[in-house]
Amino acid sequence: MAKIKTAVIFGGASAEHKLSTATAAEIIKNIPTDKYEVMCIGITKKGHWLYFPGSPDDIASGDWEQDTDCTPAVLSPDPLHHGFLVLENGEVTVRRVDVIFPALQGKKGADGDIQGLLDLSGIPYVGCGLLSAASCMDMSNTHMVLDDYGIKTAEWTLLKQTDLSHIEERCDEIAEKFGFPLVVKPAKSGSSKGITKADNVSELVAGVKIAFSIDNKVIVEKFIAGRKLEAAVFGYDTPFSSYIGEIGSVADIFDHSTSETSTGDRLTVPADLPNDTQNMIREVALNAYKALGCKGLARVDFFLTEDGELFLNKIGTAPGLRKNSVYVKLMEHLGMSQSYLIDKLLEQALENPDRNY
């Protein structure tokens, strides 16, 4: 039987470039070679697309860009091509693929940009579609959808660039409404870059200006002190949630990107919670996943306060898939090894090519 032709896209022009290459290297190593033929497509930090025929170890180290066998390649938006246009020896050839595994993260990777191009190509791909990826990346959209569905998040407000002309006045209003401490975030970040904690108005003003240097919208949230809990959600029409895990000893401001590379080592699965609390949080994770139109996979972050209030912090539609990543560890607790998980993600994508909700 012919092997399934799979392309893994990695890198990208975002702050999460290194995280993407590290994740992609492990994805490639864990794709069953008896079932799949893998093509590697890297995107440099400047946004250049390259076909890379070398080792995943060079992807992890970052040496792949210097490989002399790299050749320019782009994903064709024409569904007739169903693949990549690769420039080799002065000629353009079409490399058809059956399914794509985007291992991109952050802006231009998990914010709907690449998902729109993938939709145009007509090629099935792993993970959330354009609308859900964009909605989960933009925290103002996430808040609005979850508020509408009755899923509790931190009290919040939105600042736009037009507010900069009277930012001190706006910050005074926010401080009067919410009090302190507050957390200031670029609305579309994907990592902890630009996120600050404010304990007074001057820190709030400074934090807002920092956040505006990264994005054109800024979210200000009431700070939530609580346990950091995690759920991994998997699936399409009938998704399921992992058991809830807990990340210990992390900073006040929860760094979602760092947690993919290091805090997996501080993850306890299952978290020390009563069964009914475990089940309640799993149900909330699934409801949020469905409300935002997610498909394939997502990681859902929560805070649980001392008095038992649950707040959803973030939904990550492109969680890291390294062996020590939180998502992988949560799924391993359900008996899904890293290689089995990656195989099933590809299978899902092939079985649900039209699920663009």
N, C-alpha and C positions, 0 to 999 in steps of 0.2 A: 504494500500500500504506500502511495506517495506521501511524503512528509508534509505537514502543514507549514506553509511559509509564513514565518513570523518576523516582524520588525520591532526592535526595541529602540525607542527614541529617548535620548538622554542629554543631560547638560542644560543648555538654555541660558538666555541672557537675564538671569535673575540672581538675587542674593543667595538662593538655594542651589546654585550650580554644583558645588562640591557634594552636597547631600544627594543630589540627583545622580551624579556619576557613581557614588558609592552604592546607592540603591540599585542602579542599573547593572553594575558588575555582579552583584549577588543574584539578581533576577536571571541574568544570562547564564550564570553557573548552575542555576537550579531548574532551568527549562529542560525537560526530558529530551535528550538528543535522539532517542529512537522514535520520537513522535513529531518533533519540530525541527525545521531548518531555520536557523536564526540569522537575521541580517541586522547589523548595528548601524544606527544613524545618530551621529553626535551633532549637537548644536553648540558652537563656541560661545564664550561670554559676550562676543560682539554680534552674535546672531547668525553666524555663517553655518550652513548645513553641510555636513560631510559624511560620506559613506566610509565606515571604518571596518576593515577586514581583519583586525588584529585580536589580541587577547583581552579578555575582561579585566585582567590584572592591570593592564595599561589604562583602561577606562577608570578604574578605581584610583590609580596614582595620578591621573591627569596627563600622563605621557602620550595618550592617544592622539592628541592634536599635532604632535611632532612626527607622527608616523608618515613616511614618504609614500605609503600606499593609499593614504586618504585621498578621496576624490570628491569634488562637489556633487551634491545630490539634493533634490528637493522633492517633497511630496506633491504629486500632481493632484489638483482639485478636480480634474476630469475623471469621472467614474469609469470611463472606458479604459483608462490606463490601469486603474486599480493597483496603484503602486507608486514607485519612486522613479524620477528621471535622474539618471546617473551619468555624469560626464566622464568618459573613459577614453583616453587616447584621441582626444579631439572630437569624439562622437558621443551623441546622447543615446543611451539605451534605456529601455523601460524594464524595471525590476518589479514584477508583480508580487504582491503579498496577499495572504488570506486574512491576516489579523495583525493588529498593531498593539503593542504594549507601551503606552507612553509613560516613561519613568521621570517625567518632568514635574517640577514643583515650583511653587511661588508664582510670581507674575509671568505672564506669557507661557505658563506651563499648566497651572491648575486654576486659572481664572476664566476659562472659557475660550481663550484665543486659539489654542491648538485644537481644542475640541470642535470649534467651528470649521476649521480646515479639514479635520478628520471626517466630519459629517459631509462636507462637500465631496470628499474623495470617494465616499460610498464604501469605505473599508471598515469592517467591524473593529472596535477597539475596546480595551479594558477600561472600565471606570465610568465616572459620571459624564453626562453630556454638557453641552454649552451652558444651558440655563442654570442647572444645579451647581455646576462648578463656579460660575460667576456669582450666583447668589450666596454660596458658602464662603467665597473669598471676600466679598463685600459685606462687612459686618453690619452695615446699616440695613441691607436687604435681609440678612440672616435674622436680625432682631425683629424686623417688621413681620416677616413670615411667621416666626415662632410666637410673637405676640398675638398674632391673629389666630394661631392654633392653640393658644392657652398654655404654651410651654414656657416655663419661667426662665428668664435671663436676668442679668443685673439691670437695675434701673439705668437708663442711658439717654443720651441726647446726641444730636448730629450737628456738627459745625461745617459750613461750606466756606469757600474762599471769599464770598461776599462778606462774611463775618470778620475778616481780617482788618477791615477798616475801622472797626469798633470792638476789637478783641478783648480789651480790658473790661468793657461794659458787659460783654457776653459772658466772660468768665466770672464776673461778680454775680450775674444772674444764676449761672450754673452752681456756684458755690452756695448761694442762698437756697436754691432748690434742693440740692443733694447733700450738702455738707461735705466733710472730708473723712477719710482719704478717698481720692478718685484715681482712676486709671485712664490715661490718654493713649489712644491708638490711631495710627493711620487706618482708615476704613478698609483699605485693600492692601494688606501687608503679606500675610502668610508666614511671617516669622516674628521674632521679638524686636526687630529693628524699628526704632522710632517709638517704641512703647515706653512710657514713663509713668511713675506714680507721683501724685501730687498731694501734699499735706497742707498746702495753703494756696492763696490766690496767685502769688508770684510764681510758685512752681507750676501751677496750672497754666498760666500764660506762657511760660517758657516751654512746657511740654507740648502745648498746642502748636506753637511755632515750629518745634522740632518735627512733630507729626506732619504738619503741612509741607515740610521740605521733602517729604517722601510721597505724599498722596494729596489729591485735591479735595478730599473729604476726611473729616476727623471725627472719631467716636470718643465720647467721654462717658465712662461707666462708673457707677458706684463700686468701690472696692469690696470684694467678697473675701472674707477670711474663712477658709474651710479646707477640708480634705480634698486632694486632687484625685478624682476618679476617672476611669477610662472604660469605654466600651468599643469593641470592634464589630461593625455591622457588615454583613456579607449577603449579596443576593440581588435579585430583580423583583419579580412579582410577589414572591413570598420570602422576603429577607429574614435573616435571623441575627440575633445579637450574641456575642460572647458573654461569658461571665464577666462581672465587673472587676477590674483591677484597680489598685491604688498605687500612686507614685509617692514615695516618701522623700522628705527633706529636699524640697525644691524651693526656689526663690519666691518671694511674694508675687512677682509678675511672672506668670506661667509662660515659659518659652517653648512654644509648640515645636519649633524647628530643632532646638537642642534636645528636646525630649525624644526625638526620633533617633538620635545618635548616642545618647548617653543614659537618659533616665530609664531606659528599658532595663538597665541593670538594677534599678531601685524599684522595680515593679513587683508588687505582690498580687498573685492571682490564686484563688479569688480574694478580693478584699474582705477584711474582717467586718462583715455586715450580716444582719439577720436575713434569713431567706426572703422574707416579704419585701425588704428594702432592696435586695439584689434584683428581685423580679420587677419591682416598680421602676428601678433605674433602667433596666433592660427595655422595658416597655416604652419609657420616655425616649430612649435612644432610637428605637424603631419608629416611633411616631414622628420624631424630628427628621429622620432619614426619609420617610415617605413624604412629609410636608414639603421638604425642599427638593423633591424629585430625584433623589440620589439613586444610583444604580451601580452594581458591581461591588463597590467597597467604600467604606468611610470610617474614620475614627472619630468618636464623639467624646469630648472632654467635659467634665462636670466639676462643680464645687459642691460639697456637702457641708453645711454649717453645723456647729455644735448643737443647735436646737432642731436639727433634722430637716432644714430647708434645702432643697435641691435646686441648683442653678446650672443651666447649660452654658458652658463657656465658649465652645467653638466646635465646628464640624470641619474636619480635614478630609477633603475628597481625594487627596493624593498622599496617603500616609506612607512613611518609609517602609520598605519591605526587606530590610537587612535582618540578619538573624537576631540581633539584639534590639530590634525595633519593637515598640510597644504593640503595634498591630499584630505583628508576627507572633509575639509571645502570647498575646491573648488568644489567637486562633490555635496555637499549639496546645493550649490548655484544653481545647475541644477535640484534640487528636489530629489536627491538620498540620502536618509538617510543612516547612517552608516550601519544599519542592512540590508537594501535593497542592498547597494553596495556590502557587503560581500556575500550575497546570489547570486547576479548576477555574481560576480567573480568566484564563485564555479560553477555556471551554465555554464558560458563560457568555463571553463576548461573541463567540461564533454562533451560539444558540439563540442570542437575543440581538441580532444586528439592527432591528428597527425600533428598539426601545429608546427613543429620543425624548422621553418625557422630562 
